């Protein structure tokens, strides 16, 4: 008799299945049944169906439900704010808990964007935005995943985002601030060699007397102590915090100093980096 043949009868497979699949993991639930996602999602139709299509990243179903809503004379702005954006709020809640991942986020974001385009076509103009944000990746840095997430979260929450792209020279950032006069400026950097552009940008803004309420900085190499070493800088810990920071700038007129002090309260969760 081999070792495996001798060992096999001693293994209690029922115990193993119960131990790992029931006791620890618990029963499977649908994404919309998660408590935090449930709070974000609408209960009234047709907004519920639209939001669920976004939650599942189903572009075809989302577009169909949006088109049906428009044909029923439901205001396009309601379709956007009560359906599409609420669906992304649910996605954001699951992403914050690490139940959804980057591919889920991007697929749902694309579904929402396509739905918004239909609504804007009916409106004849772009839907009114909460405010303007300029976003960029620091000069010399080709890594733009973090910036793309920030842009997606801001757009899905009703902000107009001027996306300058990656490897953006300091002069171009300054020119964009002059041109668009944003309510919020965000920059990302993955490398320690490129994050040094942030204080240079802050210095140039001050030198040219350009008023930017908050300069949010984040990325793999970036840390809070570095960002707080220069004026206007606020360390952005997670991409999904960006719209919450933007909201408090627009709604509460909070300064960068106040946002530094109240970061955890503003984003609505405990943030170790600000403890």
N, C-alpha and C positions, 0 to 999 in steps of 0.2 A: 504494500500500500504506500502510495506517495504521500508526501507531506500535505499537499493540497487536499487529497482524498480524506486524509485523517482529520484535517482542520474543518472541512466544509460542514459536517454535521453539527459542529459546535457553534456555528454562526447563527444567531437569531435574527433572521432578515426582517421579521416583523418589528422587532425592537429598533433596528436600524432605520427602517422607513418612518416609524413613528417619531423617533428621536429627531431626525433631520427635516422631515417634510411637514410634520404637524406641530410639534412642540416648538421648534425654533422658527421656521419660516412662516408657519400659519397658513391658512387657506388663501388661495389666490383671489385677488379682487381686480375689478376693472379699474382703469386709470381714473374714471370719473367718480369712483367710489372712495378714493382717497380723501380723507377729511379736509385737507388743505385745498385740494383741487375742487372739491365739492363746494367749498365756500366761494370760490372764484367764479364758478360756472352759473349761467342763468338758468332759470327754471321755466321761463315763459317761451312758448314757441312763436315764431320760427327761430328765435335766437338760440334756444337750447340745441337744436339740430345743427345749426351753423357752428356753434362753439364746439360741439362734440366732433364734428368733421375736422376742425382745426386740431383738436386734442389728439386725434388719431392720424393727423398728417395726411388726410384724404382730400387731395386737391380736387378730384373729380366731383366728389359729393359736395364739397364746400362750394364750388362754383355753381353746381346745380341748385343748391339751397339758396344761395345769394340771388341767382337769377329769378327763381320762383318768388322770392320775397319782393324783389323789384317789380315784378309783373303784378303782384298783389297790392302795389302802391304803398308798400312800407317805406318810410323815408330812408334814403341811402345812408344818412348819418347815423340813424338808429341801427342799421345793419352793421355798420362799422363798429360803433361804440358798445352796443349791447350784445353783439354776436361775435364778430371776428376778434376784436380786442379781448373780450372776455375769454374766448378760447385760448388765446395766447397767455392770458393770466393763469389759466389752469396749467398750461405747459410750463410756465415759469415756476409755479409752485412745485411741480414734480421734479423739475431740473434742480431747484434749490435743495431738494432732499436727496439728490443723486439717484432718483428713481427713473428719470429720463436723462439721456446723454446727448452729446453734441449732435449726432445724426438726427435724433428725434427733434431737437430744437430747430435745426436747419430745414427739415422737411415741413414742419408745421409753420415755420416762418414763411416759407415759399407759398404755402397754401393760403395763408392770410394775405400776403402781398397781392396775389392774383385776385382775391376777392375784393380787396380795396380798390384795385384798378377798375373793376366793373362798376363799383359804386361811384367812383370819381368821374367815370365817363358819363354817367347819368346826371351827376351834379353839374357837369360842364366845366368844372374847375376842381382843383385839389381841395380836399376837405380842410377845414380850418385847423391849423396846428396850434399846439399849446405854446410852443416857443421854438427857437432855433439853436442848434448845437453844431459846432464844428468838431470833427473827429479826425484823428490822424495817427500814423505810426511814425515814431521818431526817425530822423535822418540816419541812414546807414543800416536800418533794421528792416529785413524783408518779411518778418513774421507778423501776419495780420489776422490770425484767428481770433485773438482776444479783442481786437478792434472791431472785427466783423460782428462779434457777439454783442458788444456794446451798442453798435449801430442798430442791430436788429431789435434789441430790447427797447431802445429809445423810439424807433419808428413804430413798433407795435403798440407803444403807449402814447402815440399821438404827437410825436415831435418831428419837426423837420430837421433832418440831419444832412449837413454838407460833409460828405465823406471824401477827404483828400487823398485817401489811399495809404500806401506804405512807402517807407523811405522818403519822407517828406522834408525838404530843406526848411530850416528855421524861417527864412525869408518868406516862404510860401504860407507858412502858418500865420505869420504876422499880417500878410496881405489879406488872407481869408478873414481874419478878425476885423481888419479895417473895413472890408467890403460887406460882410454879413452882420457885423455887430451881434454876435451870438450871446445867448443867455448863459451858455455853458460851453466850456472848451474841454475836450477829452483827448488825452494822448496815451499811447501804450508803447512799451518797449520790452523785448524779451531779454536783451543782453545788457550787461553792466556798461559796456562801451558805448551804447546808444542812449541809455537813460540820462546820460549827462547833458543831453540836449534840452531837457525840461527846465533846469534853472536858467539856461541861456535864453529860452523863450520867455520865461517870466521876467527876466532882466530887460529884454527888448520891449516887452509890453509896457513895463513901467517907464522905460526911457522915452517911449513914444506917447506916453500918457493915454494908453488904450485901456478902457475899463472893461474887464471881464470879471463877472461876479465870482466865478469859481473855475479853477484849472484842475480838472480831475486827472490823476495820473495812476496808471497801473501796469501790470505785466509781470512776467516771470521773475525778472531781476529786481523789480522795484519793491522798496520797503517804506513803511510809514515814516521812519526817522529821516530818510533821505528826502521824501516829498515835503515834509514839514520844515526842511532847512531853508526853503525859499518862499517868498510871498505868493499868495493865491493858491498854492498847491494843497490839494486834498487827496489823500491816498485812497483810491478806489479798490476795495478788497475783491469784490465779485462783480462780474459784468451785469448781473441782474439788479445790482444796487443802483446802476446809473439812472434809470427813470425816477427812482425814489429821491435821489439827490436833486435831479432836475425839477421834480415837483416842488420840493421845499424851496428851491431858488425862486421859482415862478410864483408859488402860492404864498409862501411865508417871508419872502425877501431875505432869507438868511445869508449872512456873509460867510466867506470861507473860514473865518475864525470860529464862527458858531457851528458850522458843519463839522469841523474837526472835533469840537467839544461834544457834540450831540450825535455823532455818527450812528451809533448803535440804535438810539431812539428813532432816528430818521429812517433807517432801513428796516426797522421793526424786528430786529433779532439780535441776540448776543453775538458780538464780533470779537474774538480773542485779541485780534490786532489792536483793538481800541479799548481793551479792558484796563 
